[in-house]
Amino acid sequence: MGFIRNFTKAFASEFRLAMHDQGILIFLVLLPIAYPIIYSLIYNPEFARDVAVVVVDNDRTQLSRELVRNIDACQEVHIIGYAADLNEAKRAMDSRDCFAIIEIPEGFQRKVERNETGNAIFYSDMSLMLRYKGVLTATTNVALAMGSELQAKKINEVAPLASTLTTGDPMPVESHFLGNIQGGFDSFLMPGVLILILQQAAVLAIGMAGGARREKLLYSEGNGMSITTWMLGRTACYLALFMVPAIYICHYVPLMFSFPMEGDSLQIFAFILPMLLASIMLGFCLQGVVTERETVFVIWVVTSIMFLFLSGLTWPRYAMTGVWKALADCVPATFGVLGFIKMNGNGSSLAQVGDCYTALWIQAAAYTCLAMIIQWHLRKHYSR
């Protein structure tokens, strides 16, 4: 009975602290709910269509005009007109009238007719990668298609009977995006960012709770109970509080924005549990350096971008040096992102992400031991 009473007391104390602190509520409610929506909307829609493009045609031949017509027929590109020279086209780009330039050099058709390489030069404004990707994809596809047609014509001129052999594409290329059917930037980036948001929300909320507990001199509430019981009650409180945000982030946000959802929901939540537990314990460890509630905002700014790179989303893990890889292994979201993308995007089972799942439980155990030591010292120091 003593354990249940102390456990309930610790749970209620932490719940009361969280519910009466507006800063903690921001990380418990506003951040997990609003941030996934805001970030997802930034990159939605996932494709740039009808990107304004200006053409500089120095060749002015039938083939150059055909190239421009074919590119303009693509859904990604809209040819808004021709420029007299490259400088005029650059001025159009500087004034944001267009976002890309296609320059066709003089002698383009003549080189092609001589079986030489005819080059068209593509310039792009890099302020938005989606525009660059769209125009590059369109110009590349058109160049490949026209190249195949021209090659077939040349063969038929030499050997007319070969027309039956050159009809169609003997080796068609089809693109299939595993785990990202649409091939969009939003579907690629956001599933991993969702896990980072969940981790940051837990770490920062608990970190701020530590600052609030110091300011309000609440560490004495743990007197009279063992450190294990005290920590179990507080941990159970945050697990309960973050259960709804975790379900919302991992299930309903992908559902709302049509992100890949190939995995089994129960197995995904079983995978998220040790990551959430490790994040909570990391937050308790963070309380050792958070002397004031506002300190956590500085930590937020410093760690958010670093954790994004260490997760492997924008900087692949195989390209990291040993030091950065070791640092990444200490962050729960690193293995959380890897496992969640495999499960939610590619339909992997819990057993198939067993290495990430095991690593998360190891992290949870390690941070639990460290958190109990830190909390024992904090309670001893602030209960005098």
N, C-alpha and C positions, 0 to 999 in steps of 0.2 A: 504493500500500500504506500510506503514511503517513496518508492521509486515513481509510482504513477502520480502521486501528489507533486513531487518535485518536477517531474517531466511536464506535467500540465502547467505548473507555475512558470517554468522557463518558456514554454510555448506561448502562454498568454502574455508574458512580459514582452517578448519579441514582437508578437502580433500587435500589441498595443503601441509599441514604439513605432512600428512601421505605419500603422494606420493614422497616427497623429502627427506625422512629419510630412510636410508637403514635398520636400526634396526627395524623400524616399519613394513617395507615391508617384513622382514623375518617372523614376526608373522602373517602378513596378507596373505602371499602367500606361502612361503616355508614350514612353520610349518603345516598348514592345508592340504597341498598337499602331502608333503613328509612323514610326521610322520605316517599317516594311512597306507601308503604303506609299510614302513619299519617295523612297528609293526606287520602288517598282514603277511608279508613274514617270520618273525621270527618263527611264529607258524604254518607255512604252508609247507608241508602237515600236516594235523591235526593228523595223526596216525603214529605210529612207527611200521614199518613192518620188519620182519626178524631180530629181535634183537638177537645178538649173546649170546648164553647161554651155559654154561659148566655144565655137570652133574657129580655128585659124587654118584655113585651107590654102596652102601655098602651091598646091598641085593643080587644083581646079580641073580635075578630069572625071570621067564617068565612074571610075573605080573609087575615087575619094568621095564623090557624092553618094555612091552606094553605101560606102562604109558609114557615113554620117546618118543616112536614112535608117540603116539597120540598128545603129546604136540608139537613135531617137525612138525606135519602135519598142525598145526595152522599157519595162515598167519602172526601172530604177532611174532612168535618165529622161530629161526634157531639154532638147536643144533649143535655146532661146534665140539663137542667131549666130551670125558670123562676125568676126572682127577682122579688120584690115591687116593687122599685124599683132605680134605677141604683146607689145606694149599696150595696145588698146585693150586687149583681153585682160591683161594684168590690172588695168585701171577698173575694168568691170568687176573683177574679183575683189579689189580693194574697197569698192563701193558696195559690196555685198549683193550686186546684181546677179552674180553667178558664184558657184562654189567649186567649179572645175573647168579646166581648159583642155581641149584636144587639139593638138597641132599636127597637121599633116604636111610633111616637108615636100619641097619641090622634087619631082622625079619619082614620086611614090609609085604611080602606075607603071612607069618605065622599068623600074627595078623589078617589080612583080612579074612583068611580062618577060624579063630576062632570066627568070628563075632565081633572082636575087632576093634578099630579104628587104621588104618594104616596111619601114618603121613609122609608126604614128606615136607621138609623144603625148603623155597624159600628165597634167599638172592638177594638183588637188589642194584645196583648203583643208587643213588638218584640224580645224576647230571641233569637228565632230567626226569620230571614226566611222559612224554609220554611213555618212555620205560618201566617205572615201571607199568604204567596202562596197557600197552599192554601185558606184560608177566603175570601180575596178572590175567587179564581177561582170557587169554588162559589157564593157569593152573587151574583156578577155574572152567571153563567150562568143561575141560577134567575130572577133579575130580568128578564133578557132574554127567557127562555122564557115566563114568566108575562105579561110585557108584550105579547108577540106573541099569546098566547091571548086576552087581554082585548080587544085591538084587533080581533081577528077576530070576537069575539062582538058588539062594538059595531057593526061593519059589517053583520053578519048581521041585527041587530035593525032597522037602517035599511033595508036592501035584502036580503031573504031570498034572492033569486036569486043574490046575490053569493057564496053559500056555496061554490059550485063554483070560484070564483076565489080564495078565501082559504084553500082547503085546502092545507096544507103551507106550507113556507117558500119564497117566491118567490126570495129571495136568501140562500141558506144561506152561512154563514161557516165556513170550515175553516181550522185553524191547522196549518201545516207549519213545523217548526223546522229551518232549513238548518244542517247541521253539528252539530246537537244534537237528534236525533230524539226523545229522551225528554223534552226540555225541562227537564232537571234542572240543579240548580246545580253538582253535581259534574262533569257532562259539560261544562259551560260553563267552569268555572274551572280544573280540574285539568290539562288538556292544556297550558295555558300555564305553570302552576306547575311542571310536570315539566321544562320547558326551563330555568326559573329555577333549579331544584335542580341540574341538570347544570352550569350555568354557575357557580353558587356553589361546588359541590364542586371544580371545577377551579381556580378562582381561589384559594380558601382553602387547598387542599392545597398548591399551589405557593407561595403566600405563606408558609405555615408552613415549607415546605422551605427558603425563603430565611432565615428566622429560625434554623432548625436549622443551616444551613450556616455562618452567622455565629458561632453559639455554639460549634460544633465546629471552627471555623477550617478549613473544607474548600474555600474558594475557591482555594487554591493547587493543587488538583487540575487546574485548567484551565490551569496554566502549561505552556508548551511547545507549545500548539496554538492555532490561530487562533480568534478569537471566533466566527466563523461555524461552524466545525466543532464547537466546544464547545456552541453553542446548538442546532445541528442534532441532536446526540446526545441532549441533555436533552429537547428537544421531542419527538423520536421516542419517548423513554421514556414520557412522559406521554400521548402519543397512544395508545400500546399499552395503557397501564394503564387509560385511560378508555374504551377501545373496548367492553369488556364492559358497564360501567355504562350507556353510551350506548344500546346495543342493548336492554338490560333496561328502561331508562326509556322509550324511544321506541316500543318494540314490545310487550314483555311486560306492563308495567303497564297500558296501555290494554286489552290483551287480558283481563287478570284482572278488571278492573272494568267491562268492556263500554263503554268510552269509544268515541267515533266513530273508525273506522279505515277511511277511504275511500281513502286515498292508496296509492301504490305504495311498498313498503318500500325498495327500492333507491334510488329517487329521494329518499325522505325521508332516508336515511342520507347520500346525496351532499349534501343540503342541510345536514345537521347538521355535516358535516366542517368547513367554514369557521367555523361558530359555535364549535365545540369548539377549533379552532386559535386563533381570536381570544381565547377565554376563557383558554387556556393562556398566550398571550403577555401578556394583561392581568395574569395571575398573576405572570409574570416581572417586569413593570413594578412590581407591588405590592411585590416584594421590596426595592425601593429605600427603602421607608418602614417595612418590618417589621424592626425591630432585634432583637426577641425572638419566640420561637415563640408566646407567649400573646397578642401584639399582634393577631394575626389574628382572635381571638374578638371583640375590640372592633369591628374592621372589619366582621365578620359581622353583629353586632347593628345597626350603623349603616346598612349598605347594603341588607340584605335587604328591609325594608319599602319603602325608597325605590325599589329596582329593580322591585318589584312594581307600584307606582304608575306608574313610567315606562314599563313594558312595554305599557301601554294596556289591560290587562285590567279594571281597576276604574276607571280614569280615562282616558277616550277621548283619543286623540292630537289629534283636531281641537279639543278643548276646552283643550289646553295652550297656554300662552303660548310665544313664540319661545324664551325662555331654557330653559324646561323641555323643550321639544321638541329643542333642540340638545343638551342634556344627555342626553336619552334616546337620541339618535342615536349617542352614544359608548358605549353599553352593548350588548354583543353579543346579550344575551337579548331586547332590544327587537325586532330584526328576526327573531331566532330564533323568538320567540313568534308574531309575525304570520305568518311563513311556515309554521310547523309547524301552526298551527290551520287555515290555508287548505288545506294538503295533507292532513293527517290527518282533518280534519273535513268538508271540502267536496270532497275528491278532486282538488284542483288539481295540475297537473303542475309539474315543476321550471321549465319555461319560463314558466308563469303566475305564479310568484313570483320572476321574474327580478330585479325591483328589490330585493327583500330579499336574494336570493342574491348579487347584485353588491355590495350594501352590506356584507355579511358578509366578502366577500373583501377589500374595501377596508379594513375594520376590521382584518382579520388582517394585511394588509400594513403598515398604519400602526403597529399595536402591535408587530409584529415589529421594525421599525426602531427604535422607541422602546425596546423591551426589550433589543436588542443594545447600544444606547448605555449604558443603565443597567447592564447586566451587565458591560460593559467597564470602567466606572468602579468597580463593586463589586469585580471581580477585581483591578484595579490597586490599590485601597485596601487590601484585606484580604490581599493576597499579599506585602505588604512584610515 
